[in-house]
Amino acid sequence: MRRRRPSVISSPVKPLIVLAVALICAIGWAVAGQVNRNGWFGSGGRQTQAQPQSRTSSSTVNGNAGAGTGGSSTLNKSTAVPTPVAEHHGNSPDCPDTDCISILVNGDLLFHPGLWNQYAVNPAATDGTAFDFAGLFEPMRKYIDASDIAICEFETPIARRGGPYSGYPVFNIPPEVADAAANVGYRACTHATNHSWDQGAAGIARLWDTLAADGIAQTGSYKTEEDSTKPLVIDSPTGGGKLGLVTGTVSLNGQVADHDWQVDRLRESGDPNHRSDIDKAVAKAKAAREQGADVVAIAMHSVQEYLDYADSWQQSEAHELADTGAFDVIYGAGCHCAQPIENYNGTWILYGLGNAVTESADTPETIVNNQGVTARIQFAGKRGRAGTWRVTRIDWTPSANETRGRYQWCSLAADHPDGTCWSETQDAAVRERIANVIYAMGADRNVVREWDITAERAARQTRQSAKQQSGE
């Protein structure tokens, strides 16, 4: 019996079957890919349902991928977008974290008759128009505007409006100084100095009331014991966080206040009050943090004058304060001289900022009286999160107390933003001297930099223009 051959599909039909199979496979892979993109299958075909998402009508797939029943299912193809973290960089030029606070500090506001008489209008006036010091401070404005919180050091008490006024050794200066400080943009002032008690409790009260009326926050000397216990906490106007401010003076020029609470003190080691002064400063810093301060600065007022180095009290006191861990930065005035910047065990110390404004001295020993340093200290961190804050840069500019023969704050920076102060030769020599002093204790030049306000303002303008063009 002849065996029957297996049936063989004729050659014209075979290609059609192969093509049909391929088409079915392609459709299957396409459907599987679509389902996989919607989160129903993981790698290797395992069923790994993604986290549930809100259902929308953004995508409709006909049929059920698993059963092929021909029904419809609406799937959300959108992905959850995290809420962006609000950043507050303020006026910091290169904030490296979520939030930044930049403070501007400079030396003493030290007024003598030769200075205030240049700005006299009607010295006997009692309505606030006796003197107009706007021009004295105006060149500072560009630096103050490039900072978040500007802080002055008010060296002396003030007189009643209309006088009488007096200069060294027992000061009683025109109150219009405070008005001008507020007008140029100072938001806070410290006033624990060796001259705080020159006019007793009445002088302290006049200064306190005048600064308060001008809207300037303050600390250092007090009308009431209750005021003396309150820490000063200042909100950054640009939202970066809160600054706590503490201060103290080593001396009252041999005078004794009626009550120890009337002036914040930092008496030297060996004085029976030394330990309690440190403890009070630390307690204020702690209280400031309890009230929300992200960073705390302390201003030290010294009395050894005309030095280009930190004296023994400055170093020992600053190091002791730094060792408490209560302060993020320490800065000083009172010596009427520019002094070094030091990083001590992680705490930055600016020992002496000279004078912001003052009458000129002209002897070789006292000529540094006519010079100063303005510094912007930038803190970076996260608002409300302790342990995240640190100093990330310190910009400084040297200054003169004159502009071409008239008393006026004047930057000696290399970019000459105020033109010539004294003369090109003298300006360059003083700038070089102050730079050598500032770096004498090994300050890191990557952190401590001479402030080029011209380049900074140009860069800021470029960024603003770019944002406007991009529609941000």
Stockholm file with secondary structure:
# STOCKHOLM 1.0

chainA/1-472         MRRRRPSVISSPVKPLIVLAVALICAIGWAVAGQVNRNGWFGSGGRQTQAQPQSRTSSSTVNGNAGAGTGGSSTLNKSTAVPTPVAEHHGNSPDCPDTDCISILVNGDLLFHPGLWNQYAVNPAATDGTAFDFAGLFEPMRKYIDASDIAICEFETPIARRGGPYSGYPVFNIPPEVADAAANVGYRACTHATNHSWDQGAAGIARLWDTLAADGIAQTGSYKTEEDSTKPLVIDSPTGGGKLGLVTGTVSLNGQVADHDWQVDRLRESGDPNHRSDIDKAVAKAKAAREQGADVVAIAMHSVQEYLDYADSWQQSEAHELADTGAFDVIYGAGCHCAQPIENYNGTWILYGLGNAVTESADTPETIVNNQGVTARIQFAGKRGRAGTWRVTRIDWTPSANETRGRYQWCSLAADHPDGTCWSETQDAAVRERIANVIYAMGADRNVVREWDITAERAARQTRQSAKQQSGE
#=GR chainA/1-472 SS CCCCCCCCCCTTTHHHHHHHHHHHHHHHHHHHHHHHHTTSCCGGGCCCCCCCCCCCSSEEEESCTTTCCSCEEEECCCCCCCCCCCCBCTTCTTCCSSEEEEEEEEEEECCCHHHHGGGBSCTTCSSSCSBCCHHHHGGGHHHHHTSSEEEEEECSCBCCTTCCCBCTTSCBBCTHHHHHHHHHTEEEEECCSTTTTTTHHHHHHHHHHHHHHTTCEEESBCSSHHHHHSCEEEECTTSSCEEEEEEEESCCTTCCCSSGGGBCBCCCTTSTTHHHHHHHHHHHHHHHHHTTCSEEEEEEECCCCSCSSCCHHHHHHHHHHHHTTCCSEEEEESSSSBCCEEEETTEEEECCBBEEECCCCCSTTTGGGGEEEEEEEEEEECTTCTTCCEEEEEEEEEEEEEETTEEEEEECCTTCTTCCSSCHHHHHHHHHHHHHHHTTTCCCTTTEEECCHHHHHHHHHHHHHHHHHHTC
#=GC SS_cons         CCCCCCCCCCTTTHHHHHHHHHHHHHHHHHHHHHHHHTTSCCGGGCCCCCCCCCCCSSEEEESCTTTCCSCEEEECCCCCCCCCCCCBCTTCTTCCSSEEEEEEEEEEECCCHHHHGGGBSCTTCSSSCSBCCHHHHGGGHHHHHTSSEEEEEECSCBCCTTCCCBCTTSCBBCTHHHHHHHHHTEEEEECCSTTTTTTHHHHHHHHHHHHHHTTCEEESBCSSHHHHHSCEEEECTTSSCEEEEEEEESCCTTCCCSSGGGBCBCCCTTSTTHHHHHHHHHHHHHHHHHTTCSEEEEEEECCCCSCSSCCHHHHHHHHHHHHTTCCSEEEEESSSSBCCEEEETTEEEECCBBEEECCCCCSTTTGGGGEEEEEEEEEEECTTCTTCCEEEEEEEEEEEEEETTEEEEEECCTTCTTCCSSCHHHHHHHHHHHHHHHTTTCCCTTTEEECCHHHHHHHHHHHHHHHHHHTC
//
